[in-house]
Amino acid sequence: MKRLSPVICFMVVVGVLAPTSMVLADCQPDGTAADDTIVCTGNDLDGVYGGEGDDTITNDGAAAHLTGDTTLFIGPIAGDDTIINNGTTEQIIGDLAFDDGGDDTIINNGTVNMVIVGDDVANGQGGNDTITNNGVIQQTIFGDAAQDGGDDTITNNGTVGWDILGDSASSGGNDVIVNTGTVDGSIYGDNADTNPLAGDDTIINSGTVGGVIDAEAGDDTVTLEDGANGGADDVLVIDGGAGTDVLVFSFTITDPELYDQIAAEIAAQSPAGGSITINGQTYIWSNFEQLVNLLRFAGTRPVTVRLNDGRLNFTDLAAPFAVYCVAGGGIVVYDIQESGQGFLAFQATWAEISDALTAAAERNENILIVTAMDDSLWALPSGDLLASGPEITETFKTYEFTFAADRCSPDNGV
């Protein structure tokens, strides 16, 4: 259950009552409508407000509030601010405005007693903010508490006492949430209770989540990596929510028999709901449309062994990408880097593939369907598909995988 902090309303009150240049003598200089650089070393009990402009605020002391922009009336777009907290503060807000928010960078290396909010924007569009927590946040991180959420990146390397929300907005942005630390509460891609137009979010977890990971509405991707855990009970619950969602298992396995066992279990599971135990941690999921196996084998095994985890090019263990069919027709490709970690490169719908195959046959030439991360998918005049990408260890060598297009047609499924 989300704990939406009451300080969101409090912040608006503070913004309305406080002039945009309210900074006590401990912070130099005072915030103005220009681009300010403000350094705070003392106890600024009334808070720090940068005003308009592209401001840089650094708090090494104890400031009550750190706010980059307070645009209280319809006017210019809020600035692109940088706020760094090395001390103690009650809350950090990138933008407190009635108009659009700027693209802010917020870094917490100290202690925030309440919340961090990228944008608290009454009527406008939230900016594309970057929020990094290396310290302690007693309550919640919000990417946006705005009319329309921006595309935010939230990284937690420290401790969050409550939750992380990509958006608490009328319509959400396409957010990226990365947790390598500890979240005592839950991680939410969007606030679905008030957010019917949710964004397409990416959640990557290799840390502790005491509650749940809930991607909520939108076409989301949740990746579980080494270290992902649910806290004391060794159970982590993941919910894809509404939309077309992908759950990725990206773990390192050192035992060859266990690797084969887990790969087989993932292939046999239903994306709609199931559970699996990996490295002593149990993962329970629901409401996904696709499961992707990006397990990494870190031990030794006979070179003749070939594992089939559901990818089409399963016989090529050193391939720089993995090709999977998508339920209902289509293809998804994950780029595999030298570390063995896989990242979503692109997805092609069956309609896109069919159109390209028709064009390839009519023109008698290869037709590019999609390319990303140096990997490409081509339609060939023969009716086949060709996936290509650079070899991991050979800079100038290309790996190619050709296969029949109808293997991933709506009739064949996955």
C-alpha positions in Angstrom: 0.0 0.0 0.0 1.4 3.4 -1.0 2.1 5.9 1.7 1.6 9.2 -0.1 3.2 11.7 2.2 1.2 14.7 3.4 4.2 16.9 2.8 3.2 17.3 -0.8 0.4 19.6 0.2 2.7 21.2 2.7 5.2 22.0 0.1 2.8 24.0 -1.9 1.9 26.0 1.1 5.5 26.7 1.8 6.1 27.7 -1.8 3.2 30.2 -1.8 4.2 31.8 1.5 7.9 32.0 0.8 9.4 34.7 -1.5 11.6 33.2 -4.2 14.7 34.7 -2.7 14.2 33.6 0.9 17.7 32.4 1.9 19.2 33.2 5.3 22.7 34.6 5.7 24.3 31.2 6.0 23.7 30.6 2.3 25.5 32.8 -0.2 24.3 34.4 -2.3 20.5 34.7 -2.0 18.4 33.1 -4.8 17.3 35.4 -7.6 15.7 35.2 -11.0 19.2 34.7 -12.5 21.4 31.6 -12.5 22.6 31.4 -8.9 25.2 29.3 -7.2 24.2 29.0 -3.5 26.3 27.3 -0.8 24.9 26.6 2.6 27.0 25.7 5.6 24.8 26.7 8.6 21.3 26.1 10.0 18.9 27.7 7.5 15.6 27.0 9.3 13.4 28.9 6.8 14.8 26.9 3.8 16.6 27.7 0.6 14.8 28.8 -2.6 16.8 29.3 -5.7 14.2 31.3 -7.6 14.0 31.1 -11.4 17.0 30.4 -13.5 19.4 27.5 -13.7 20.6 27.3 -10.1 23.1 25.2 -8.2 22.4 24.7 -4.5 24.8 22.8 -2.3 23.9 22.2 1.4 26.7 21.2 3.7 24.8 22.2 6.8 21.2 21.9 8.1 18.7 23.6 5.7 15.0 23.1 6.3 14.1 22.9 2.6 16.0 22.9 -0.7 14.0 24.1 -3.7 15.5 24.9 -7.1 12.6 26.9 -8.6 9.5 28.6 -7.1 7.6 29.9 -10.1 4.4 30.8 -8.4 2.5 32.4 -11.3 2.1 31.7 -15.0 5.4 32.6 -16.5 8.6 31.1 -17.9 9.5 27.4 -17.7 11.4 26.6 -14.5 15.2 26.3 -14.8 17.4 23.3 -15.0 18.7 23.2 -11.4 21.3 21.1 -9.6 20.7 20.5 -5.9 23.3 18.6 -3.8 22.7 17.8 -0.1 25.7 16.7 1.9 24.1 17.7 5.2 20.6 17.5 6.6 17.4 18.8 5.2 13.6 18.2 5.6 12.9 17.9 1.9 14.3 18.6 -1.6 12.1 19.9 -4.5 13.5 20.4 -8.0 10.6 22.6 -9.1 7.7 24.1 -7.1 5.7 25.8 -9.8 2.4 26.4 -11.7 4.2 26.0 -15.0 6.4 23.4 -16.6 9.3 22.0 -14.6 13.0 22.1 -15.7 15.3 19.2 -16.1 16.8 19.0 -12.6 19.6 17.0 -11.0 19.2 16.1 -7.4 21.9 14.3 -5.4 21.5 13.3 -1.8 24.7 12.3 0.1 23.3 13.2 3.5 20.0 12.9 5.3 16.5 14.0 4.0 14.0 13.7 6.9 10.9 13.7 4.6 10.9 13.5 0.8 12.6 14.3 -2.5 10.4 15.5 -5.4 11.7 16.1 -8.9 8.7 18.3 -9.8 5.7 19.6 -7.8 4.0 21.3 -10.7 0.4 22.3 -10.5 -0.7 22.8 -14.1 2.3 21.9 -16.3 4.6 19.3 -17.5 7.2 17.8 -15.2 10.8 18.0 -16.4 13.1 15.1 -17.1 14.8 14.9 -13.7 17.7 12.8 -12.4 17.5 11.9 -8.7 20.3 10.0 -7.0 20.3 9.0 -3.4 23.5 7.9 -1.8 22.4 8.7 1.7 19.2 8.3 3.8 15.7 9.5 2.8 13.3 8.9 5.7 10.2 8.9 3.6 9.6 8.8 -0.2 11.2 9.7 -3.5 8.8 11.1 -6.1 9.9 11.6 -9.7 6.9 13.8 -10.3 4.0 15.2 -8.3 2.7 17.0 -11.4 0.0 17.5 -13.9 2.0 15.5 -16.4 5.1 13.6 -15.4 8.4 13.9 -17.1 10.8 11.1 -18.1 12.8 10.8 -14.8 15.7 8.7 -13.7 15.8 7.7 -10.1 18.8 5.8 -8.6 18.9 4.6 -5.0 22.2 3.5 -3.7 21.4 4.3 -0.1 18.3 3.9 2.1 14.7 5.0 1.4 12.4 4.6 4.5 9.1 4.5 2.6 8.6 4.2 -1.2 10.0 5.2 -4.6 7.4 6.4 -7.1 8.2 7.3 -10.7 5.1 9.4 -10.9 2.3 10.6 -8.7 0.7 12.6 -11.6 -2.3 12.8 -13.8 -0.3 11.2 -16.6 3.1 9.6 -16.1 6.4 9.8 -17.9 8.6 7.0 -19.1 10.7 6.6 -16.0 13.8 4.6 -15.1 14.1 3.4 -11.5 17.3 1.7 -10.4 17.7 0.3 -6.9 21.0 -1.0 -5.6 20.4 -0.1 -2.0 17.5 -0.6 0.4 13.9 0.5 0.0 11.9 -0.4 3.2 8.6 0.2 1.4 7.8 -0.4 -2.3 8.8 0.7 -5.8 6.0 1.9 -8.0 6.4 2.9 -11.6 3.3 5.0 -11.5 0.5 6.0 -9.1 -2.2 4.0 -10.8 -4.9 5.1 -8.3 -4.8 8.6 -9.9 -2.8 7.9 -13.1 -4.8 6.2 -15.9 -2.3 7.5 -18.5 0.8 5.8 -17.1 4.2 5.8 -18.8 6.3 3.0 -20.0 8.7 2.5 -17.1 11.9 0.5 -16.6 12.7 -0.8 -13.1 16.0 -2.5 -12.4 16.5 -4.0 -8.9 19.7 -5.5 -7.4 18.9 -4.4 -3.9 16.4 -4.8 -1.1 12.7 -4.0 -1.4 10.8 -4.7 1.8 7.4 -4.2 0.1 6.6 -4.9 -3.6 7.8 -3.9 -7.0 4.7 -2.7 -8.8 5.2 -1.4 -12.4 1.5 -0.5 -12.6 0.0 0.7 -15.8 2.0 1.2 -19.0 4.2 -1.1 -21.1 6.9 -1.7 -18.4 10.1 -3.7 -18.1 11.2 -5.0 -14.7 14.7 -6.5 -14.4 15.9 -8.6 -11.5 19.7 -8.7 -11.0 22.2 -10.3 -8.6 21.4 -9.2 -5.1 17.6 -8.5 -5.7 15.8 -9.5 -2.5 12.7 -8.9 -0.5 14.3 -8.4 2.9 14.0 -10.6 5.9 11.5 -13.0 4.5 13.6 -13.8 1.4 10.5 -13.2 -0.8 10.1 -10.5 -3.4 6.7 -9.8 -5.0 6.6 -8.2 -8.5 3.5 -7.0 -10.2 3.5 -5.9 -13.9 0.2 -4.2 -13.7 -1.9 -3.2 -16.7 -0.2 -3.0 -20.1 2.3 -5.2 -22.0 5.0 -5.9 -19.4 8.3 -7.9 -19.5 10.0 -9.5 -16.5 13.7 -10.2 -17.0 15.8 -12.6 -14.9 19.5 -11.4 -15.1 21.4 -13.5 -12.5 24.8 -15.1 -12.3 24.7 -18.9 -11.7 27.9 -20.8 -11.0 26.6 -24.4 -10.9 25.9 -25.9 -14.4 23.1 -28.2 -13.2 21.4 -25.4 -11.4 21.8 -23.1 -14.4 20.0 -25.7 -16.6 17.3 -26.3 -13.9 16.5 -22.6 -13.5 16.6 -22.0 -17.3 14.1 -24.8 -17.7 11.9 -23.5 -14.9 11.7 -20.0 -16.5 10.9 -21.5 -19.9 8.0 -23.5 -18.3 6.5 -20.7 -16.3 3.6 -18.5 -17.2 4.2 -14.7 -17.5 0.7 -14.1 -16.0 1.8 -15.5 -12.6 4.3 -17.8 -11.0 7.3 -18.1 -8.7 10.9 -19.2 -8.8 13.7 -19.5 -6.3 17.2 -18.3 -7.4 20.3 -18.2 -5.2 18.1 -18.7 -2.1 15.6 -15.8 -2.9 12.0 -16.5 -4.0 10.5 -14.2 -6.6 6.7 -14.2 -7.0 5.2 -12.4 -10.0 1.9 -11.6 -11.6 0.5 -9.6 -14.6 3.4 -9.9 -17.0 3.1 -10.8 -20.7 6.7 -12.0 -21.3 9.5 -13.7 -19.2 13.0 -13.2 -20.5 16.0 -15.4 -19.3 19.3 -13.5 -19.3 21.0 -15.8 -16.8 24.8 -15.6 -16.9 26.8 -18.7 -16.3 30.1 -18.0 -14.4 31.4 -21.5 -13.8 33.0 -24.1 -16.1 31.1 -26.6 -18.2 31.8 -28.9 -21.1 32.0 -26.9 -24.3 29.6 -29.3 -26.1 26.7 -28.4 -23.8 24.1 -26.1 -25.4 21.3 -24.6 -23.4 17.9 -23.6 -24.7 16.3 -20.9 -22.6 13.7 -19.9 -25.2 15.9 -17.7 -27.4 15.9 -18.7 -31.1 19.7 -18.6 -31.3 20.3 -20.7 -28.3 23.0 -22.8 -29.9 25.3 -19.7 -30.1 26.2 -19.2 -26.5 28.8 -16.5 -27.4 26.3 -14.5 -29.5 26.2 -10.7 -28.9 22.4 -10.7 -28.7 19.5 -13.0 -27.9 16.4 -13.2 -30.2 13.0 -14.1 -28.7 9.6 -14.5 -30.2 6.8 -12.4 -28.6 3.4 -13.8 -27.7 0.9 -12.8 -30.4 3.6 -12.4 -33.0 6.7 -10.3 -33.2 10.4 -10.3 -32.1 12.3 -8.8 -29.2 16.1 -8.6 -29.2 18.4 -8.2 -26.1 21.9 -6.9 -26.5 24.4 -9.0 -24.5 27.5 -7.1 -23.5 31.0 -8.4 -22.6 30.0 -8.7 -18.9 27.3 -11.1 -19.9 24.5 -8.7 -18.9 21.7 -8.2 -21.3 19.8 -5.0 -22.2 16.7 -4.6 -24.2 17.8 -3.4 -27.7 14.5 -3.3 -29.6 11.2 -5.0 -30.3 9.5 -5.4 -33.7 5.8 -6.1 -34.1 4.5 -8.6 -36.5 2.9 -5.9 -38.6 6.3 -4.2 -39.0 7.9 -7.5 -39.9 5.2 -8.3 -42.5 5.4 -4.9 -44.2 9.2 -5.2 -44.4 9.0 -8.8 -45.8 6.6 -7.6 -48.5 8.9 -4.7 -49.4 11.9 -7.0 -49.5 10.2 -9.4 -51.9 8.9 -6.6 -54.2 12.3 -4.8 -54.4 14.5 -8.0 -54.2 16.7 -6.4 -51.6 17.2 -6.5 -47.8 15.0 -4.1 -45.9 16.0 -2.8 -42.4 13.2 -3.2 -39.9 14.8 -1.8 -36.8 18.2 -1.1 -35.3 19.4 -0.1 -31.8 22.5 -0.7 -29.7 24.5 -1.7 -32.9 22.1 -4.6 -33.4 19.8 -4.8 -36.4 16.9 -6.8 -37.8 16.5 -7.2 -41.6 13.8 -8.7 -43.8 15.2 -10.7 -46.7 13.7 -11.3 -50.2 13.7 -15.1 -49.4 11.1 -14.5 -46.6 13.6 -15.0 -43.9 14.8 -12.6 -41.2 18.4 -11.7 -40.4 19.6 -10.4 -37.0 23.1 -9.0 -37.0 25.4 -7.2 -34.5 29.1 -6.8 -33.7 30.9 -9.8 -32.0 31.6 -9.1 -28.3 35.3 -9.7 -28.6 35.9 -8.9 -32.2 35.6 -5.1 -32.9 35.3 -5.5 -36.7 33.5 -8.9 -36.9 29.8 -9.2 -37.4 27.6 -12.0 -36.0 24.6 -12.9 -38.2 21.6 -15.1 -37.4 19.2 -16.0 -40.1 15.8 -17.7 -39.4 12.4 -18.2 -40.9 10.1 -15.3 -40.2 7.1 -17.5 -39.5 8.7 -18.9 -36.4 7.5 -15.7 -34.7 4.2 -15.3 -36.5 0.9 -14.9 -34.5 0.1 -18.5 -35.5 3.2 -19.9 -33.9 3.4 -17.7 -30.8 6.5 -18.2 -28.6 
